[in-house]
Structure formats: structure tokens, C-alpha cells
Amino acid sequence: MARHEFDADRYAAASTHQTEWGERLIAELDIAGDEHVLDIGCGDGRLTAQIAQLVPRGRVLGIDASSGMIDAAKVNGAPNCDFRVLDAGQLDMPGQFDLIFSNAALHWVKDHGRLLHATFDALRPGGVIRFNFAADGNCSHLIEVVRDLMADPAHANGFDGFDWPWFMPSPEGYEALVRVHPFREASVWGENADREFPSVEDMVRWIDQPSLVPFLSHLPDAARPPFRDAVVERMVARAGREDGTCFETFRRVNVLATK
Ligand SMILES: C[S@@+](CC[C@H](N)C(=O)[O-])C[C@H]1O[C@@H](n2cnc3c(N)ncnc32)[C@H](O)[C@@H]1O
């Protein structure tokens, strides 16, 4: 599984919508205050620290595959937080958690059969998973632009052997995966979170970090700026509006399941 290094400072400047979704998820959590929580793909740890405030008698472990993100998380975290560089695909912590939370991260994980097995296993009896990640139809403009440019002779050579980085299932397809596991209760539902970027600059920040990271890191150094600039140019033409705002589709899968 490919790991990608993200720039935590640039992510913090470009993650308004991930933070909004995450804060809403956290506000809806049913928490007693003494839980042990796992935050998968915790990023820079700002949301992990918010969860930690809700469990003053418990602990939160944030894991992320990017060491740059974990370094930032250690700065942003609370006293009852621990952080570890760990690929979600390697999760193996049976029976340790009352809640497994993940916001805006699991579309970067390809093998959800293994992930669901490992998260079910990592829950204590009565424990809950609460995931929100990208669904089928997410970022439709960006994906179309990137796929077109990857097939363009000007860029195609650089993408030999490239492994598409995202898994974005339909809610129905994901529900079928969840149902394989003996959760006591499970709900899986889709959500339309389409959004407007207030300016081209805002959209470009999000294109640069995190969206293009896996594509650019596959390319040789000299091929990166032309590909990045071509994506930005086409995205402005495709998603930009006359009033200077930009529009992109954001579709999510939500999972709430109890062991
Ligand atoms: C968009 S950020 C979300 C961060 C945070 N949850 C938030 O909502 O702000 C996605 C995060 O998932 C992490 N990630 C991607 N693939 C991963 C994997 N296989 N295992 C663990 N973390 C992963 C990335 O490093 C990144 O920090």
C-alpha cells in the first residue's frame, strides 16, 4: 500500500471543509467521558484533541501513515492523546477501543475488507465505529481532469505503474461490506456535501494539499510542475464560476456500527 507524505501546515490551511465535517461528527458522538478512542488517519491531530476533551477520564490514540502529520499532531494534541505513525492497513489491536473514529481519511485506504475486519476486532464488546469518508461521485471535476491529463501523451509516460490512490464506494456497496461483520447494529448512509470554494486560491490550496500529493509524488521532479499547472488550469476552467467562486462535488459515506 502506498504511503504519502503530507505537509501538515499546508493541510491546515486547506482543510476547512474536512474540519467542519469532523466537528459535526464529534458533536454527534454519544460519549460518557471514560472511553478509549482510536482516531484513524488523524492527520494533524486537531480533531483528535477535540475528541480527547470529551473523554477526560479516557484516552485517544491517533494513528496516521504520514510522519509529518504525526509530528504536527504531537504538537496539537492534548495530555490524554497518544499519536503513532501507523498505516491503517496494518491495524492489529484486538479488543482495545470503545470508539473508532475516522474523518475524511478512509478513502485513502484501499482494502476495506481487511480494515473492517481489523476495526471490528479492535473494538471492545459494545464499542462503536463512526466513519465519514469520500463516496462514489466525490470530487467529480478533479477526478475527471486528473484522469484526462494522465491519459494525455504529454503526461502519460510518468504514470506507468501508478496505483490509483482512492477507494470511493457507493453507500450501498459499502453497506454490503459492513454487513459481512457481525455488528449488533449498523447504519451506512450517503451524504451530499457539495461545496463552493470562496475563491480560486482556496480551491488551488485544496488541489495542492492533499489532493495532488499521490500523483505528483509518482512523477519525476521535472514532470511535476507541468502536470500540477495543467490540473489547476483545467480545474479553474471546469469548476470556476463567473463570480470568482469554484464548485466541486463532495459525496460522503457515513458508517455508524456497534459491536
Ligand atoms: C484529509 S486528511 C484528514 C485528517 C483528519 N482526520 C481531519 O479530518 O482533519 C487524511 C489523512 O489520512 C491519512 N492517511 C492516508 N492513508 C492512510 C493510511 N493508509 N493509514 C493511515 N492514515 C492514512 C493521511 O496521511 C492524512 O493525514
The ligand as a MOL file (V3000), in Angstrom:
LIG
                    3D

  0  0  0     0  0            999 V3000
M  V30 BEGIN CTAB
M  V30 COUNTS 27 29 0 0 0
M  V30 BEGIN ATOM
M  V30 1 C -7.6870 14.5930 4.6090 0
M  V30 2 S -6.6370 14.0760 5.9050 0 CHG=1
M  V30 3 C -7.7890 14.0000 7.2740 0
M  V30 4 C -7.1100 14.2450 8.5800 0
M  V30 5 C -8.0550 14.3780 9.7910 0
M  V30 6 N -8.7850 13.1590 10.0540 0
M  V30 7 C -9.0150 15.5320 9.5600 0
M  V30 8 O -10.2190 15.2730 9.4050 0
M  V30 9 O -8.5580 16.6790 9.5320 0 CHG=-1
M  V30 10 C -6.3890 12.3450 5.5360 0
M  V30 11 C -5.3410 11.6980 6.4210 0
M  V30 12 O -5.3680 10.2820 6.2070 0
M  V30 13 C -4.0400 9.8250 6.3160 0
M  V30 14 N -3.9190 8.5180 5.6660 0
M  V30 15 C -3.9780 8.2480 4.3450 0
M  V30 16 N -3.8100 6.9440 4.1230 0
M  V30 17 C -3.6580 6.3650 5.3380 0
M  V30 18 C -3.4480 5.0380 5.7790 0
M  V30 19 N -3.3720 4.0270 4.9040 0
M  V30 20 N -3.3300 4.8110 7.0980 0
M  V30 21 C -3.3920 5.8340 7.9960 0
M  V30 22 N -3.5710 7.1050 7.6340 0
M  V30 23 C -3.7130 7.3720 6.3280 0
M  V30 24 C -3.2210 10.8910 5.6420 0
M  V30 25 O -1.8440 10.8240 5.9680 0
M  V30 26 C -3.9110 12.1480 6.1230 0
M  V30 27 O -3.3220 12.6490 7.2940 0
M  V30 END ATOM
M  V30 BEGIN BOND
M  V30 1 1 1 2
M  V30 2 1 2 3
M  V30 3 1 2 10
M  V30 4 1 3 4
M  V30 5 1 4 5
M  V30 6 1 5 6
M  V30 7 1 5 7
M  V30 8 2 7 8
M  V30 9 1 7 9
M  V30 10 1 10 11
M  V30 11 1 11 12
M  V30 12 1 11 26
M  V30 13 1 12 13
M  V30 14 1 13 14
M  V30 15 1 13 24
M  V30 16 1 14 15
M  V30 17 1 14 23
M  V30 18 2 15 16
M  V30 19 1 16 17
M  V30 20 1 17 18
M  V30 21 2 17 23
M  V30 22 1 18 19
M  V30 23 2 18 20
M  V30 24 1 20 21
M  V30 25 2 21 22
M  V30 26 1 22 23
M  V30 27 1 24 25
M  V30 28 1 24 26
M  V30 29 1 26 27
M  V30 END BOND
M  V30 END CTAB
M  END
